[in-house]
Amino acid sequence: MMKFHHSLNTDAHIRSVPSNQPQGRSPLPRLSIILCTYNRRNLVLAALSSLHRQTLSPHLYEVIIVDNGSEDGTMEAIEQYIQSLHGEAILPEQIWQARCISEQQNGLAYARNTGIAHARGEIAVFLDDDCIADINLLESLLFAYDETNADAIGGRTEIRWEGDRPYWLSDNMRDVLGYFSPFGNDMRRLPMPLGLAFSNCCFSAKISVLRKIDLFSPYISKRLYSPTNLEIEELCQRLRREGYQLWYEPRALVFHRAPTARLKKPFFLGRAYWQGRAEILARYACQPRPDAPPPSTTHQILFTALREWIYLLYIACVQRPLVFLARKPTSEHMQAAMEQSRAAGRLRQLLQALYHSPAEISLPSVMFVCANEREHPPVIEHLRGEHVSMIVRKHAIPLSWLWRHRAYQQRAIGLIHIYQPGAFTLHLLARKRFLFTLWLARQLGIAIVSTDAGGWWHNFPGRRARKRLAFEYLVLSRSDAIQAFSRKPQDLYVEKELRQRTCGLPHPGYRGSDPPLILRNQARNHLNLAVADDDFLYLCHAYLHTETEILHLIQSFQEVQQDMALQDPPRALHLLLVGQPRGRKLSHKLREIASVDEHIHIYPKVRENDLPLYLGATDAVVFPHGACTIVGNIRAALHAASYDRLVIAPTLPRYHGLLPLHGGIYYQPESPSSIAEALDAATRRHYHPTTDELQALDASTSWRRYAHDLINLYKKLVFH
């Protein structure tokens, strides 16, 4: 499901303001009435006249008229009307505060969001331009807010008939014309029941609340050539999900016009058709209907369309003939026809989704491709929590997804995010097919993002590592943006074109998500380490390093070990080597060193679940990388830091600035003696993470922050 971009249009043009404003700064009004209009000059003037007759004092409310691109002289007529009212004011508090704003982007949601952007009040009241407000409307709303402390309040809507009511129009069909009185003649103020939404003609909400839930969704609101109208239902769902209080005030009354042109069957059938289309569109919105899971794949859309087709045939071939044969009232004939039209609208929108995904979104639909579909990065769940429409795939990108998410009207709506491409295990044909898919995606206007998180293949010799590195380079070179975990992304690559497309983000921590750490003594006993309580243990993930790097580490360790033996009192040091260089058996030289030096312990077999055991037994984790700038495994380093262990790392781009300030010890990889100095410094440092460091390493907070950073990258890449 996709989240919409409800941005405030700060470029909207204010055409008129009160000319007789009192000198100095006027007090802020309590209510901001937002009246949106399009080519309805006479209707909006009548609505303004009803607002001018309100019993509430004019200094307590303001009126913001948002013209949505009218071409019938609406703006000029409103300006003249406002100026004529200013001449009637005698006292400053009697001046009617009204402004007219132009919003050229067509759509009721855009107009309302623009009105909110210019509102000065505490509460926004939304009215239709073809409504007549009761004289006590604003006073009733303000009393209701003061007495209930509600976050949003809806009013009652009665119909103002401008023609004879048709004989087939039953009471339960009046809501099509805007009628809203859910409790009938009961005039008590009541909380809004679950599942019931406000009337689109008259409702209100606190502006601070609307901004917290991201305002109105333009995707399912009324537009010039798409009269869908489910935005209020979707808005109420978001309000309830966030725990806000919704109330119904029957004394807040407006009258909605029912002109003769709307009192005909084609109008009702057309409204039902667009209601059905809006129901399918709402599945792509930030808060989908609870009974409608969002169709995201071609098979799901086909299956849903088949069910809608069967239901449409049932209504046309079974239900409507039975209504006719049973001689039911004409109103039931009309309701059956409306249900058939509604089903046809749903089916039409589903078929359109097969051809192309929705384009009016603020976040692209993301195809997240990773090495393992079941063990994917935690950021995926956080992105889904932010209502990003996302499909996770292993190695492959479906061609049907590419076709449905191709660029629409020169605007990208799809994005492929490839996470750590060097970790993919693909044979030659699969690699060529994957690269061809990326080429095709770029031809179709789909953006590509790659995450370079490092990997063992960056510094390992051998044909297998070279293949991974070459494939990773090809993927990065075909990407529109490269996201790397580094404070110095410009230092990662030699190629200028890669550096220009690279942006650095801090790697999230794992504190709170990793299994609990095994206590020090228990871990050492379990590993059969005959060590004293004050002995200092280093841990090295040997499977992340080459044999040459391990031998350099052993040499530096033995130098520090000799220096420690000369101290008074002497202190024993131990080195734990976990795993072995990938793709190679443990060399005879390493075995010989370990057999001679009892302070070097090798554990050739390692599992991910054993990480709390090894880290529990050790005091510091060391990463003996060489001087190659692209190497580094920040994930393993942050796992150790999340367990409050010291991390000894080289001053390479992947590590620089990403480790805790007090928990990281850096060495110069090109200096042979530098790593020995870092090992020695670790024995004298007592690491206790600060509150800020704990918060930075917290898994929930840091991964959520990383998801927000990715969303901003998606927006920048696709919509700019």
N, C-alpha and C positions, 0 to 999 in steps of 0.2 A: 504494500500500500504506500501511496505517495503523499508526501506532505506538501502542502501548498505554500506558496510565497505570498503572504498577505502584506506586502510592503506598503508603507505610507508614502503617498505621492506628494512629496514636499514641493514639487514643481507646479502644483495646481494653481491656477491664476485666480486671485481674488478680484472680482470685477467691481464690487461696490461695498462700502462700509458706511455706517451712520455718519452723517456730516455734522451733526450737532452733539458730538460726544463732549461730556464735561471735561474741563481742564483737569490735569492730573490723572493718576491711575485709578480707573474705575474698579469697584469690587468685582470679584469673579462670581459668575452666576452659579447656581446649584445645578440647573438642568441645561443641557444643550440639545435642542430639537434639531435633528438631521432629516431634512426633506430632500430626497433625490428625485429628479424629474428628467424627462426626455420628450420633447415635442408635445408638451401638454400645457400650453400657456394658460388657457382659461381655467383648467382644473387646478393647477398649482396656485393660481391667484385666489381661488375660492378656499383652498386649504389654508393659505396664509391669512385670509380674512378670519377664518374660524380660530386660528391661533392668536390673532390680535384681540379677540374678544374673551380671552381666558380670564378667570377670576384671580389667578395667581399674579402677584405683583411683577411688573416687567423686569425689575432689576434682579429677579431670582432666576430668570431663564434667558437664553439666547436662541435665535433661530438661524440655522445654517442651511442655505439652499444650495444644493450641489447640482449644477446643470451638466448633464452627461452628453454634451455635444449636440444640443438642440439646434434646429435650423428654422424655427418658426417665430423667432423673436422673443423667446422666453426670457432671456437675460435682460433685454431692454425693458420688457414689461415689468419684471420684478424690480429692477432699479427704480423705475418711476413710482411703483407702488410704495417701496420703502421710503423714498424721498418725500412722498406725500404724507406719510405717517409721521415723519420727523417734525413737520411743521405744526402738528397738533399737540406736541408735548410742551408742557408748561414747566414742570419741575424736572431736574436731572434724573430722578428715579423713575419718571414716567417715560423716558426715552426707550423706544422699542429697539432692543439689540438684535440686529439682523445683518447677515452678510450673504452675499451670493458668490459662489466659487465655481469655477469651471474645471471639470475633469473630462479630458478628451478621450481617455481610454474607455471604450464602451463596456458596460457591465455594472449591474447594481452593486456588487461587492466592491468593485473599485471605487465607485462613487461613495459608498458608505465609509470605506476605509479612509478616503480623502477627507470626508467630513469629520471623522474622529481625529485625524491629524491636526485639524484646525480648531477643534473644540476646546473651550476654556473651562467648561463646567466639570462637575464631579460625576454626573449621570448623563448618559446619552439616551435620548428618546427617539425612536425611529418610526416615522409615519410614511405611508404611501401618499403620492401626490394626488390620488383620486379619492382621498378620504376627507371627511368633514369632522373636525374634532369637537367633542362635547365641551361645553363651556367650563366644566369642572375637571377636565382631563388632567392637566398638569398639577393642579392642587391635590387631586386624589392620589396621583403617583407619588408626589413628594411626601404626603402624609404616610403612605404605605411604606416608603423606604425608612422614614424616621421611626415608625412603630415596629417594623419587623426586622430591621437591619439586614434586609435581603440583598443579594448580589445582582439579581435580575428579576424584573417584574413584567408580566404580560398583561395587556388590557383586553377588554371585551370589544367585539366588532359586530355591529348590526348592519343589515343591508338596507341601503336606500334605493328602493325600486324606482327606476326611471322608465319603466314600461310595464305592461301587464305580465304578471307571473305566469309562465307556461303551466299547463295542466299536468305535464309529466314531471315537473320539477318537485320532487318530494323534499321533505325537511332534511333528510340525511344527505342530500346533494347540495345543500346551500353552502357548504364549506368551499366548493369550487369557486363561488363568487366572493369568498373572503369571510363568510360568516364564522364567528368564533364565540361560543358561549358554552363551554364544556359542562357546566353545572346547571344549565337551564336558567330558571328564574331565581336561583339561590344567589343572593347578593352578598354572601359572606366572603371575606378575604381568606383564601386557602392556599396551602403549598401546592405547587404543580405536581400532579401524580407522575410517577415514572412512566416513560413511554409517550408522554404528551408534550408537544412542543408549542411554543408561542405562535400567535397569529403573525403572519408576515406584515400585516397592515399596521399593527400597533404593539410594540414591545420596547423594553428599555433594559439597560444594564449599566453597571458602573464602568466607567472608561478604563480604570486601572485593571479591572478584571478582564475586559476585552483584550487589552494589550498583553496580558499574561498568557492568554490562550491563543494569541496570534491572529486576532481579528477575524474578518470574514473570509470565507473561501470563495475565490472567484470561479472556481472550477464547476460548481453546481448551482451557481446563481443565475438570475435572469440576465440575458444578453439580447442583442438586437435580433440575431437569427437563431437563437437557442433559448426559448422561454422555459428553461428548466428552473425549478424552484424548490430545492431541498436544503438550502443553506441554513434556514432557521432550525430545521430538525437536526442538522449536523452540528450547529452551534450549541443547541441545548444538550446534545450528547457530550460535547467537550466540556461544557460547564458542569454537568453532573459528574463526569469522570474526575474532574479536579476538585470535587467536593463543595462546589458553590451552591448557595440556596436560591431556588427558583420559586416565585410566588405568582399567584393569579389575583388580580384586583378587578372585580367586575364593575366598580364605579369609574374606572378609567375607560371611558367609552369613546369609540369613534364610529362613524357611519361610512361604510364603503359603498361607493356607487356601483349600481348594476345597470349599465346602459342597455338599451334595446338590442344592440348588436351582440351582446353577450348572452342574451336570453334565447339562444338558439342551439339546436343539437350539435351542429358542427363545432361550436366553441367548446362544449363539454367534451366531445370526442377528442378534439385537439389537445385539450388540457390533460386528458387521461393518457394520450400517446406520449406527450413530453414528460409526464410523471413517470411512465415506465422507463424512458430513456435516462431520466435523472437517477432512478434507482440503480441502474447499472453503473452510471458515472460515479455515484457515491461510493462504489466499491473501491475506487481508486483514490478516494479522498483520505485525509489524515485520520478521520475517525469513521470507519466504514459501518454500515448497518450491521447490527449484531447477528441478523439472520442471513447475511450474505457474505460468505468469505470471498476475498478478492480473487478473481480468476487471473492467474499470472502466466500460465503456460498455454500453448496452443491446444493441448489435449483437454485441459480444464475448461477453456472457453468453448471448445466444440461440444463437450459433454453438457455444459450449462445451456448452450444454444439448443441442443437436441431436446432437453427437458422443456425449455420454453416453447419450442415448436410443437411438441406433443400437447402441452397445456393449451396453446392457441387453437389447435385442432379440436381439442375437447370442448372448448367454449363455443367455437363456431359450429361444430357438427353435433354436439350433444346438449350442452347447457341451453343455448339460445333456442333450438327447436323445442326443447321441453318446456321452456317458459312460454313459448307461443302456443303449444298444444294444451297447456294447463290453463290458458286464458288468464294469465297473471296480469296485474295492472300495468299500465303503460310505463310507470316509473321503474318497474322491475325490468322491462324490456330495455329501457335506457341504461340502467345499471349494468346489465349483461353486455350491452354494446360498448360501454365505457371500459369494462374489464377486458374485453377483447382488444380494444384499442390500446390499453395499457400493456397487455402482453405483447402486442405487435411492436410497441416502442422498445420494450426490453430486448426482444429478438433482434430488432434492427440495430440497436446499439452493440449487442454482442457480435453480430456479423461485421460491424465496422471495426470492432476491436481486433478481429482476426486479420483485417487488412492493415490496420495501423493502431498503435497505442495512443492514448490521449496525449495531447501536446501541451495543454495549458497547465503546466505544473511548475513548481519552483525547485523540485529535486528530480534529477533524472532517474530513470529505472536502471538499477545497477545489476550487472552480471558479475558476481564475485567468483573469480577462478583461483583455486588454491590447490596445493599438492594433495591434500587429503580432505575429502568432503565431510568426513565424520569428525576429524580433529581440526576444526578450523579455528582461526584466531578469535579471541573473545570479543573483538570489536564488532563482529557481525551481529551479535545479540544487541549490542548497544545501538548500532545503526538501525536495526529493526525497531528498537524501542523509540527511536526518533521518527518512526513511521516512514522510513525509506523503503521503497519497493525494491526487494532484493531477492535474487535467485543465486544459490551457491552451487557451483559445478566443479567437478574434478577434471582438470586438464582440457575439457571440451567446451566449445561454445556452440549451441544449436543454431543452425542457419535460420530456422523459423523465428528465433528471438531477434536475430539481426534484422530480418526483414520487417518485423513489426515495430522495431525501435529505431528505424532509420530516421534521418533528419526530416522534420516536417516544416515546410515553408522556410527552408534555410535555417532552421533552428534545431539544435541537437536536443534529443530527448532521452537518449540512451547512453550508458557509460559502462565500459568494461574495466574492472579493477582486477589486475593480475597480482596476486600476492606471492612474493618470493619465487619468481619463475625458475631460478636455478635449482629449486628443490623438486621440480617436476621430473618424473621418471618416464621418459617417452622414447620410443624407438624412432628410427630415422623417418619412416613414413608419417608417424604421428606428429613429429616435430614440424615437418613440412606442411602438413595439413593445418596445424595450429597457426603457423606463421601466415599461411594463406588466408585463414579466417581473420587474422588481425588486419591484413591488407584489405580484405573485403569490408571489414568494419569501418575502416577509415574512408573507403570509397563511398560508403553509405552515410557518412557524417556522424558516426558514433565515436565519442571520445574514449581514449584509452589511458588508464593510469596504471603504473606499475610500482609496487613496493619492493625496494631493495633492502632487505633486512639482514644482509650478510649471509654467510654460510661457509661450511667447511671446504667447499670446492675452490674458494678464492686463493688459498695458499697451499693446496696439495698438488704435488706433481702427479703425473699420470694421465693416461688417455681418458679415463672416465671423468675426472674432474675438468679436463679441458673441454670436453663435450658440453658439460653443464655450463661452464663459464661462457662458451661461445653462444649457446642457446640463450642464456640470460642477456648477453650483450645485444643479440638480435631483437629480443623482446623490448629491451630498454630503448633501443634506437628507434623502434616503431611506436613508442608511446608518446602521447601528447604531454604528459607530465610524469616525473619520477619522484616518488615520495621515499625519502631515506630517513632512517633514524640517526640523525647527526645534527650537531650544532654548527658544523662547518661543512655543509653539503657541497660547497664549491671546491673542496679539496679532495673529494672522493674520486673524481674521474679526470683523466687526462684530456679526453675529447671535449672541445668547447661546446658542441651542440648538446652533449649530455649535461654539462654543467649548467647551461642556460635553462634547461627544463627541469632541474632538480630543486626540490624544496625540502627543507629539513624539519622534522617534527620529533619531539622527545618520545622515547619509547616508554609506554606505560609500565607500571610496576606490577608486582604479583602478590603483594602483601594482603593476606586475607583470603586468597584463592588457592594458594599452595597447601598441600597437606601439612599437618602440624609437625614441627621439628622434633626429632628424637633427642632426648636429653644427652648431654655430653658424655657422661660416664657410661650410660647404657649403649650409646652408639659405639664408643670405643671398645667396650667389651664384646659387642656383637661382631665387630670387625676383627676381633682377636688381636688388638693392639696392646702390647705390653708397654704402656707409657705411664708416666707420673701425671698427677693432676695439673701441675704447672707446666708441663711440656707444651710446646707450641707446634701446631700442625698446619701445614699448607696443603691445599687441595688443588689439583690440576686436572682439568678434563682433557685427558690425553687424546681422545677421539676427535677433538677440535683442532689439533695441532699436528705438525709434521714431526718426524723423528728428529730432525735437526733441531727444531725448536725445543723439544723435550730434552735433548742432550745439553743444549745451552742452559736450560733451567737447572738441570742437575748439577752442572758445573758451578753455577752461581750459588746454588743451595749449599753445596759442599764448602764453598769459600766462607759463607756466613756461618755454617756449622762449625768450622774450625775456629772462627773468631769467638763464637759463643762458648766453645769449650775452654777458652783461655780466661774467661771472666770468672769473677769470684762473687757468688758461687756460680758454677757453670750451669747453663740451661740447655736442655736437649731440644733439638728441632727434628721434626719428622715431615716427610713429603709423601703425600698420597697421590698416586697416578691412577686415575680411573679410566678404564677403556684402553683402546689402542688405536693407532692411526687407521683411518677408515680404508677398508679394502686391503689391509696388510696385516699379517700376523705379527705378534710381538717379536721384535728382532732379538737375535742372540746377544747383542751388545747390551741392550736394556736389561735382559734377564741376568746377565753376568754382573752388571752394576748393582742390581737389586739384591743379588745373592751375597755380594761382598759387603754392601753397606746396609746394616740392619735398620737404619733410619729412613730408608726408601721403601715404600710399600706399593706394590702394583696389584691392581684388581682389574684383570683383563675384560671381564664381562660386566656390563653395566646396563641397568634398566632405568627408565624414567622414574619408576616408583621408588627407586633406591636413593633418589636425590636427598630427601630429608635425613637419611641415615648418614650419608657421607658429609653433608653440610653440618649435621649435628656434632660430628666428631672433630671438625676442623675449626680453626680460628680465622683463616684467611684463604681466599681463592685467588690463584694467580693465573694469568693468561699470557704465556710467553710468546707473543707474536713477533714476527720479524718486522721489517720496515715497510712492507707493502701497504700502500695507503688504503686499499679497498677491503682489507681483511678485518675481522673482528666479529665477535658474537655477543652483541649487547644483551640479547635475551638471557644467556647463561649468567652474565654479570649481574643483571638486575634480579634474577632469581636468588643469587647469593646475597645481594644487598637487601632484598626483601626479608631474608632470614637474619638480618643484622650481622652479616659477616663482612669483614674487610675485603676489598677487591683491589688486587694489584694488576694494573692494566697499562698498556703502552699509550703514549700520547698520539694516538691515531684518530682520524676524524670520527669514527663510529663511537669512540669512548669519550671524546673530549666534551666535558660539560654535562654529560648525561648521568654520571654517577653521583651519589650523595657527596656533598662537600666534605664531610668528615669521614665518610666511609670509603673513599677512593684514594689510592696511592698510585701515582703515575711514574713511569720510567721512560727513558729515551730508548726506543727499540734499536737505534743504530749504535748505541754505546754498550759494549760488553759488560762494563762494570755497573751500569745504571740499574739493571734488574737486581743485582746483588745488594745495592744500596736500598732499593725498595723493599726487598725481603727483610733486611735488617731493620728498616724503619717500622715495618709492621709489628715486630715483636715489642716495640715500645709504645705503640698506640692502643689506647683503650677506647673502642668505638661505642658510643651510646647515641643512637639517632635522635635528632631533635624533633620537635612537633611538626615543623615544616617538612622535614625529610620523611617522616612517617606518612604525612598526608600525600606527598608527592609519589610515594611508593604504594599507596593504597590502590588495590586492583579496581574496585568499583569506581572510585573518583577519577583515577588516571585514564582508564579505558573509556569512560564516558567523555572525558575531555578530549581524548584522541579522536573519538567518533565525531565530536563537534568540529574539530580541526579538519577532519576528512570531508565533512559536509560542506564546510566553507571552501575547501579545495574543489569539490565537485561543482559548486555554484560558480566559482571563478572560472573554472575550465569550460563549463557548458554554456553559461548565460552571459559571458562577457567576451 
